[in-house]
Amino acid sequence: MIKNKVNDKIYIGSSIDVKNRICRHKSMLRGGYHDNIFLQKSFNLYKEENFTFKEVELCKKKWISL
């Protein structure tokens, strides 16, 4: 989850490797080339210190045998 602390808007994503994905989000946002243009514009306007990045829920993979 990426949350804007100023307006409480949130971005929810998913990933198998959450730590790496958060690092990629930060890198893209800092570089100004994030795929989500609304998130990028908000990040540019409010600056990084007004955003929180965190894991919301960890789901374990369950294998099903057929």
N, C-alpha and C positions, 0 to 999 in steps of 0.2 A: 504494500500500500504506500502510495505517495500522497501526503496530505499537505494542503496549503493551510498554514496556521492562521492566515489573515481572514480568508473567506470560508474556511472549513470544507472546501471542495476536495474530493479524493479521486485518485486514479487507482484502480485495482487491476493487477496483472496476475499471471501465474507462471511458475517455472519449476523445473526439476532441481535446478541449482540456484537457490534464492540469493545467496551471497553474491555470486557472480552476476546475476541479473540486476541486482541493486547497483553494483559497481558500473555496469554497462549503462543503466539509466542515468546515473550521475555523470558519467563521462559524456554521454550524448547531450544531456541538458547543459552541462558546462561548456561544451563545444558549440552549442547552438544548432544542433542538427537532429534533435529527437524526432522520431516518426510521428508522434502525436503533436500536431501544431498547436492545439489549445493548451496542452501542458507546457510546451516550450514557451509560448507567449506569456503564460502565467509566471513561469520560472524567471523569464527575462524581466518581467515587471516587478515581481515581489522579492527577487533574489533568493539565493540558496538558504540563507539563514531562516527564512520563513517557511521552509518545507521540512517535513519529517519523512523518513524512509524506514519502513519496518515490515517484518513478517507478521501477517495476521493469523494464519492458520497453517499448521503443518499436517499434511495428510499422508498417511502411510499407504504405500502401494500394496494391494492385496492381489495375490496371484490366484487364479481360478484354474483348477485342473479339469480338463474335459475327458 
